[in-house]
Amino acid sequence: MTSPDTTSAEQTPAQRYAAYRRRTAGHGPALLDFRTLYDFELDPFQLAACQALEGGSGVLVAAPTGSGKTVVGEFAVHLALLGGGKCFYTTPIKALSNQKYADLVRRYGPQKVGLLTGDNSVNGEAPIVVMTTEVLRNMLYAGSQTLAGLAFVVMDEVHYLADRFRGAVWEEVIIHVPDSVRIVALSATVSNAEEFGEWLQAVRGDTAVIVDEHRPVPLFQHMLVGTRLYDLFVDTGKGKDRQARLNPQLTRMAVEEVRRAKVNQGRRTGRRRAPRPQRFRPPPRPEVIERLERAGLLPAITFIFSRAGCDTAVLQCLHAGIRLTSKEEAEEIRAHAELRTADIAEDDLRVLGYGDFLAALERGVAAHHAGMLPTFKEVVEELFTRGLIKAVFATETLALGINMPARTVVIEKLDKWNGEAHVDLTPGEYTQLTGRAGRRGIDVEGHAVVVWGPNVDPASVAGLAGTRTYPLNSSFRPSYNMAVNLVGAVGNERARTLLEESFAQFQADRAVVGLARQVHRNEEALEGYAKAAECHLGDFMEYAAMRRRLSDREAELSRERSSARRAEAARSLEHLRPGDVIIVPSGRRSGLAVVLDPGVGRRSDGPAPLVLTVNRSVQRLSIQDRIRIPKSFSPRNPQDRRDLAATLRGRVPDDVRERRRARGDSAATDDAEITRLRAELRRHPVHGCDQREDHARWAERYHRLERETEQLRRRVEGRSQVIARTFDRVCAVLQQLGYLDGDSVTAEGRRLGRIYNELDLLTAESLRAGLWEKLGHAELAACVSALVYESRQPDDAAPPRTPAGPAQDALAAMVRLWGELDAVERDNRVSFLREPDLGFAWTAYRWAKGDDLDEVLLESDLTAGDFVRAVKQLLDLLGQVADASPDNSHVRKTARRAMDAMRRGVVAYSSVA
């Protein structure tokens, strides 16, 4: 291909002008002006999205990570400024908000750009405001004047709406933003982008759906075995027949590992164990980095799904003497780090491990995870982006939108801890992680490396790398705060209608369509079955129903007899005494036996006597008839069924079966209902039909399908209006507690409407009950911390320490109040409120009292990043508590004092560069 410069030189002025006209065909003046801001040509998907925006539509852009989706969001900013309107640029995390704020300030200047997060409020009335999505949601409910003149809302990383903890906020914003505002939704590649786009069109009007699956930088997949790098896929065939398949060398290696594992089970030879082959061990992390450096694959991000693992990896590299930077680069790194940490006190830097942090930075190595101080994380991001840091060990949070592309991404393991269990990576998560590989405009290709180990199956890695189905599913559900704000704004009925516009209900309705179609097919089949069961002598379906009633009654009698026999046997066994001689009627222990121990009270299922049989075997008997079912048993396999039935027959002697059958026949004969039904069957006209059993088979098929169809109908009913029904239950709780009064919001409800917290109702109830009225500022901080903090400790951990005195009493009262609310929720069939977590109460108390950082961290067992994040979440809720409390109330003043006392030291350092 000829280079653009050569082509331009060879063209005449007329040809160059014609080429320019072709490139800019369909471009409006705004897009022509916008393109001059970039020194590269926009991709087709970027142009299509920008053209749709300039044409007056909203857009959904779904494209791979690193493909340049944000260009579309930046064009929305450009359009807003040209039209004299506002653009809000929302992100899911504060770090991404800070990064985007810095980018836009560089382009438009600080006067035109603002930032609103839980931590920062900078120039909030500017025409361009970057904010977290929650901030915009709160503005919408509060009817903020800042919304005046809003023309565009950019929702970066909109696929976050699948997040089960925070995803509902994205749907709230999309539904409630004024109709005049155009939505620019930017999403990672998802397999149901068209479905999401249809929903956006339904609730927002004209919305263009732009899907692009092309990676601007090709990605090559590898596996690292020891220090040898293998391609995950190899090409076979030529031309049109060319296709990628799993590297056979990796397949052979996996088979060899299985063989080794079997040998490693070990065999005993005499009294000594046979020698075992050496198991494969993954290469040390410093060796992995050195191998990547030799291959020219740095800078690299290694994803380790553990904060401690990331920190350990950095120390391992330090101890191994790795140095990835030149002397000049190390000096530049030190200067930047010292500049960014200049405001942090020396004592705090020592506590935060700044020495080791800086030593690793100077060697080109760093960690990146949520447990780090935000300033430290930002230093890593800035230095990595500048190409000075060459190896970063990170948790998966780095993959969530932060602009830190690398040449190579390394994944150590294919499973991670999700807070409840170790779970495998999903194809979507794998794609999100490897999406960081390949820097546009710098790298010709990106590389994803999976470190091979004994439990890593190359075929599974190939499946993750090759799967393209990761749907976006809604996690939306109404909350108490949402309910009072919606009812207060539009009334109950309109609120119900709005919630039925959610993506969650849209997807449920889509599922209902499929189920309803299946119900319709079943109903057609039922008509055919009923016709096939027709008898010329009478109504066979009526006859079949009588047969089923007879069978049900016989089965009921059989269950009653079995229960009676077990009860009788239990009563008999309870009277046994040591030395009694009994007869064991069946099984391997059948025959005479002497009782050694009656075994009363040993088991919940009845007495279990210990006996000695005539064969000199000591056994403990049970009144339960039980046989061992093979693990391989399949109820669908005829041979398995025959074998198990034969075993069952062998356990019960013929004479016992005959006696039981005789007793059963006798009981059935004595039952009036069975006698009546049998007589009615014999009198029915179709009883004498010579095709009776053929009709019966069709009737049985009809009955089974009718049961299945009824279950489907119940599923359809359960999914229809599911969000509205949940909303009704939430409103029932609020009515019961006095936050709603019919279609209006009470004064207490308006207080609840100002509290945006997972435990919003418990917070409002604690305020109403006056639990915090007599607390000091540090004690209030301790109590409110229980409403935001969630411990990473196991459920059976020792009870956390709490401040003594009034704070301890208030915390106990909050837990009791939660128990009462939990009972109210159960009565109304909802479950939103978790139990308050007291794990941060003592730490919050000490920090609010003014204790030093080193003492607080030492006793809390928290990392600096976790501590800062927990305090900032606490400050956010303390601010809401102050705003929700009456003017001049004690709690309002105390909350403000607590905020002033806690916003100091590492917590006060600005996270905006």
Secondary structure by P-SEA (a helix, b strand, c coil): cccaaaaaaaccaaaaaaaaaaaaccccaaaaaaaaaccccccaaaaaaaaaaaabbbbbbbbccccccaaaaaaaaaaaaaacbbbbbbbccaaaaaaaaaaaaaccccccbbbbcccccccccccbbbbcaaaaaaaaaacccccccccbbbbcccccccccccaaaaaaaaacccccbbbbcccccccaaaaaaaaaaacccbbbbbbbccccbbbbbbbbcccccccccccccccccccccccaaaaaaaaaaaaaaaaaccccccccccccccccccccaaaaaaaaaaaccccbbbbbccaaaaaaaaaaaaaaccccccaaaaaaaaaaaaaaaccccaaaaaaaaaaaaaaaaaaccccccccccaaaaaaaaaaaaaccccbbbbcccccccccccccbbbbcccccccccccccccaaaaaaaaccccccccccbbbbbbbccccccaaaaaaaacccbbbbbbbccccaaaaaaaaacccaaaaaaaaaacaaaaaaaaaaaaaaaaaaaaaaaaaaaaaaaccccccaaaaaaaaaaaaaaaaaaaaaaaaaaaaaaaaaaaaccccbbbbbcccccccbbbbcccccccccccbbbbbcccccbbbbbbccbbbbbbcccccccaaaaaaaaaaaaaaccaaaaaaaaaaaaaaaaacaaaaaaaaaaaacccccccaaaaaaaaaaaaaaaaaaaaaaaaaaaaacaaaaaaaaaaaaaaaaacccccccccaaaaaaaaccccaaaaaaaaaaacccccccaaaaaaaaaaacccccccccccbbbbbccaaaaaaaaaaaaaaaaaaaaaaacccccccccccaaaaaaaaaacccaaaaaaaacccaaaaaaaaaaaaaaaaaaaaacccccaaaaaaaaaaaaaccccccccccc
